[in-house]
Amino acid sequence: MDKNEILEKARQGNAGRPDEMQRQILDRGGRTAFAVGLAVCVVLMVVKIMADQPFTDVYAVYCSMMAAVYLYQWYKVREWEDMLYGLLWGAVALVLLIASIAMV
């Protein structure tokens, strides 16, 4: 098997999958989205505090997003740290959601 055949098989095997550059762009985009989401949560928290409203619902949404990211990473990569972080973020999200419902 020569070099061109190996390259062609590799291309066919990776068809439909993002290449390394695309994966890095998607990863940076996801991190940027979560940073913007956190900034929006902070702004909403300040507005809700000024309006004398509970703000735990805002962070329940953010924490559940973080839990989903880590649990998905754990599902794909099977690193125990991802599972631990996912479960912790999920527990925090659940506590915040219950607190938010209790305050209504």
Secondary structure, DSSP 8 states (H G I E B T S, - for coil): --HHHHHHHHHHHTTTS--HHHHHHHHHHHHHHHHHHHHHHHHHHHHHHHTT---HHHHHHHHHHHHHHHHHHHHHH--HHHHHHHHHHHHHHHHHHHHHHHH-
